[in-house]
Amino acid sequence: MNGLWIWGTALVLYGAFYAWYNGIRGPLTQEEVEAYLRRLEESRVEMPPERVALLREFLQSDDGGEFLMVNLVRVHQGDVVGPGETTPRPAREVLDGYSNHFMPALLGRAGHPVYFGTAAGGALERWGMEDTGPWSFNGLIRYRSRRDMLELVLDPRFADAHLYKAAAIDYTFAFPTKPRLLTFGPRIFVALVLALLAALVHLVWR
């Protein structure tokens, strides 16, 4: 019985994590889409009409599942003045003023970085698009759902944090993508950790 209790507890814990990490609320309804777009219009977030139209299309095609946001970022070269500051600092340091607020909130909604990398050179291949100049870094951010992304964007606590992002970034390019193959991630990592802990407890108990 002791072994069953140990492994049963591990299974329950993983089930709770799995439900939290994947989400159980399902796709956005049309009513939710309209409500979020109204909140966006009333907020301090500025979006041109064409981007609002793309966002509406993205929300209306919601499948309720996770997605990854592909981010390409060019920060200002040299020093910039952050919001409420008078002394210039490196743009990457100013950008931390945004990241330090955003990342904890992202993790609280089961989102997280999947990959970050700094540019090692210029664009070696480019077809059918204008030259946007060199990038500084790129990254993939995992969102549990489109609902979670909107709640983060519309959270009034981060309105001031966005000022750091605006001050630090020269230009950026981002688009959502649906993951088709993830070879490793929190689902597998947490399962392995819980299995290892359960095995160790089982051995000690015996």
ABEGO torsion letter per residue (X at the ends): XAAAAAAAAAAAAAAAAAAAAAEAAEBBBAAAAAAAAAAAAABABBBBAAAAAAAAAAAAABAGBBBBBBBBBBBBBEBBBBBGBABBBBAAAAAAAAAAAAAAAAAAAGBBBABBBBBAEBBABBBGBBBAEBBABBBBBBBABAAAAAAAAABAAAAAAAAAAAAABABBBBBBBBBABBABEAAAAAAAAAAAAAAAAAAAAX
